[in-house]
Amino acid sequence: MSVPVKTPRMLNLKFKSNTPVRVLREVRTQYSQYIDDSEEILEYGKTETHEQVSSGMTPGEKLRELRIVTGRTLQVLADEIGVTPQRVNAYEAGRYGISKAIARKLAAVFGVSVSVFI
């Protein structure tokens, strides 16, 4: 006679590379008992893999990544640089090029070099 045995459910969570930091922190606090900290945790933005991926990204893709990682909405970023949310979306999608003036504003907002957006 066989009997089904219930085992504790395992959490197998996978996150996309653009998962906001605030979400990761919340998951860590809510599910800390299930997290195996035996391996060193690296900040993805400072890894060699990120450098390789980032080097192949367009300025619009880099803009989208920075906006999402910093938790900004299209509206918030648009207000910060003085354009419409539709224009920010167009920059991210590559429909419009990012001018030097806008690149300077974006660099100031995100604290990165202007060359990221040109």
KEBA-94881 format. One line per 10 residues: number of its first residue (from 1); their letters; for each residue x, y, z of C-alpha. Coordinates in pm, 1 decimal. Each point is the difference from the previous one (the first is absolute). Layout:
<pts>
NUM) A) X/Y/Z; ...
</pts>
This chain:
<pts>
1) MSVPVKTPRM) 0.0/0.0/0.0; 140.6/339.5/-96.5; -78.5/316.0/190.1; 54.1/350.3/-133.3; 242.4/197.3/213.7; -28.7/375.1/29.5; 326.9/185.9/-1.8; 49.7/367.5/73.0; -43.1/214.3/-306.2; 322.6/147.4/-132.2
11) LNLKFKSNTP) 13.7/354.0/-125.9; 170.1/11.7/-334.5; -4.7/366.7/-87.2; 174.5/140.0/-302.0; 28.7/370.4/-64.0; 61.8/187.6/-319.6; 310.3/213.9/-17.4; -216.1/312.0/6.3; -188.6/-88.8/319.4; -12.8/317.9/211.5
21) VRVLREVRTQ) 220.6/-0.1/307.5; -298.4/83.4/223.0; -172.1/-322.8/-111.3; 310.3/-205.1/70.7; 29.7/156.6/347.2; -364.9/-74.9/75.6; 37.5/-362.4/-107.3; 312.1/-30.4/213.1; -180.4/132.3/309.3; -317.5/-203.7/-51.2
31) YSQYIDDSEE) 167.6/-329.7/-89.6; 335.3/21.5/178.8; -52.1/-341.0/161.8; -2.1/-163.5/-343.7; 303.0/178.7/-141.8; 330.0/-180.8/-16.5; 271.7/256.8/65.0; 283.3/-247.6/-33.7; 113.4/160.6/-324.8; 132.6/351.7/-31.8
41) ILEYGKTETH) -257.2/246.9/-130.4; 124.6/233.9/-270.0; -152.0/320.3/-123.8; -78.4/-75.4/-364.1; 87.1/350.5/-118.1; 360.0/-48.0/113.8; 63.4/-338.0/-160.0; 192.6/-83.7/-314.2; -313.4/-155.2/-149.3; -183.6/330.2/33.1
51) EQVSSGMTPG) 286.8/180.3/-171.0; -15.5/-240.9/-293.8; -377.4/26.8/-32.4; 1.7/376.0/48.5; 261.8/56.0/-268.5; -239.3/-141.5/-260.8; -296.1/210.9/111.0; -129.2/304.3/-182.3; -23.3/331.6/187.3; -377.7/-47.4/19.8
61) EKLRELRIVT) 37.1/-345.2/155.5; 247.5/139.3/252.9; -245.9/279.3/79.8; -280.5/-250.6/59.1; 224.0/-216.0/220.7; 107.5/298.2/211.7; -357.1/127.0/28.8; -132.2/-337.1/115.1; 288.7/-75.6/235.4; -43.7/336.8/170.5
71) GRTLQVLADE) -375.5/-54.2/29.2; -104.3/296.2/-212.3; -313.8/4.4/-210.9; -10.1/156.7/-344.5; -188.6/296.0/150.2; 250.0/59.0/280.4; 299.0/-11.9/-233.7; -175.5/221.0/-253.6; -67.0/261.0/269.5; 362.7/-13.6/113.6
81) IGVTPQRVNA) 140.4/69.0/-347.1; -278.5/225.9/-129.4; -156.1/-211.0/-276.3; -319.7/-203.2/-39.9; -26.4/-364.7/107.2; -66.3/-87.2/-365.0; 335.0/154.6/-94.4; 182.1/-203.6/268.5; -170.6/-311.6/-135.1; 113.3/94.0/-351.0
91) YEAGRYGISK) 360.2/41.3/123.2; -15.5/-343.5/162.3; -148.2/-161.6/-310.9; 259.7/165.5/-225.5; -257.0/195.7/-201.5; 178.1/325.7/91.8; 367.6/55.3/55.8; 111.8/147.4/330.8; 138.5/350.1/-51.1; 306.3/124.8/185.4
101) AIARKLAAVF) -213.8/233.6/212.9; -232.8/-283.3/105.3; 299.6/-231.5/53.8; 146.5/256.2/243.0; -330.5/16.4/190.9; -28.0/-379.9/11.7; 360.5/-33.5/117.1; -68.8/246.0/283.7; -320.1/-182.2/101.6; 160.8/-346.0/5.3
111) GVSVSVFI) 348.8/105.6/111.6; 176.0/-158.3/-296.8; 220.0/121.5/-282.5; -158.8/179.4/-296.1; 170.1/-254.3/-229.6; -250.2/-265.7/119.2; -272.8/169.0/-204.6; 193.1/107.0/-309.9
</pts>
